[in-house]
Amino acid sequence: MTDSTKHILRQLIKIAVFILLILLLFLVGLVIGYGIIGDGKPLDVLKSGTWEHIFQFFK
C-alpha cells in the first residue's frame, strides 16, 4: 500500500471509531435518562415497544 492509501485507511478507521463511540454514548445516555432519571427500568428503553409508544406521540 502506498502512504496515501494508508493515510486514508487510518482516517476512515478513526471516523468509524468516532461514530461507534457516539452511538455507544447515546445508548448509555438513553439508559441513564430512562432508567435512572426517569422511573422506568433501564434496559426497557432498548425494547421496540417503548419506541413504538414514543413514536405514537408524533403521529
LINLINRA-V668407 format. One record per helix or strand. SS is the DSSP state (2 for helix, 1 for strand). FROM is the first residue (numbers start at 0). TO is the last residue. Records with the same first field share a line. If there is no record, write none. Layout:
BEGIN
SS: FROM-TO + FROM-TO
END
This chain:
BEGIN
2: 2-36 + 41-45 + 47-55
END
